[in-house]
Amino acid sequence: VILISGNGSNMQAIIDACNKEESPSQVIVVISNEPDALGLTLARNADIPTRILDHRQFKHRAEFDKALLALIESYQPDLVVLAGFMRILGAELAIRM
């Protein structure tokens, strides 16, 4: 799982690395807290599913963190990469990831 907030240049480098024949890794979803993040388009162009979880839809950081954790866990990833994700994560979320 890759988390982004913007252009997705770091994410694109990860996608490119995962697409190499010798790589055992794959990106299963890209999640953005910014609905208009350019990186979402890059992910879609690479046939990677995308999800948006707009932090502005939550009154409190803890509510956003809880929803983000649930979304991430629904994909059962081996790894979560913050590739230009511009939100500070709460301690509880950071520990559980």
N, C-alpha and C positions, 0 to 999 in steps of 0.2 A: 504494500500500500504506500502510495506517495501522497503527501500533503503539500499543497501549494497555495500561494496567494496571488501570484503575479504572472509574469511572462513565461515561466516554465523552462528557462534555459538550463537550470540544474537538472530538472526532471528529464528534459530531452537527452541530456548526456547519459542519464541512468537508463532510459529507454534504449538508446543506441547501444550501450554496453550489454544490456539484456538480450538484444537482438543478435548478438554475435553467436556464431554456431557453437562455440565452446562454453557459453554461459548456461549454467543450469537454472538461472533466475528468470522470473517473469514478473511483470507489473500487472496486478490483477484489478486495480482500480486507482484512479486519481481523484482525490477529494480536495475541494477548494472551499475556503470560507468567503471567497469573493466571486459572486455570480458572473462577473464580466472578465474574469482572469483569462488572458490570452492562452495560458498553458492548457486550459480546458480544450480549446480548439486543437492544439498540438496533440493532446492525448486522443481525442476523437479521431483525428487524422491517422493515428497509429492503431486504430481499432481497439483502444483501451477504454473500458467503461469509465464514466465520470459521475461524480456525485457532488452536489453543492450543499453545504451546510453554512448558511449565512449567519455569522455571529451576531449580526444586528437584530436577529429575530428572537434573541434571548435577553431577558432582563439582567441576568447575572452570569458572570464568567463560569461559575460552577455548573449552571444549567447547560451552557454550551459544551463544557468539558464532558459532562455526563452523556449528552447526545452524541458528541464526537466519538467517545469511547465505545458507545453502543454500535455506532455505524462501523467503526474500524473492526470491532470484534465480530460483527456479522460476516466479515470476509475471512476470518480466521487466518490472518497473515502470519508468516514467519518473521517478518521484519516490517517496521514502519519507518519511512524516511521522510524527514522534514526538509523538503527541497525548496527553500525560499518561502516557507510558511511563516507569515509575519504576525502570528498571534503568540503571546506568552501563554504557555500551558500551565495550568494549576498543578500543584505538587502531587495531588492524588492521581491525576491523569498521567503525569510523567512517570510515576512509580508503577502504575498498572500496565504501561506500555513497555 
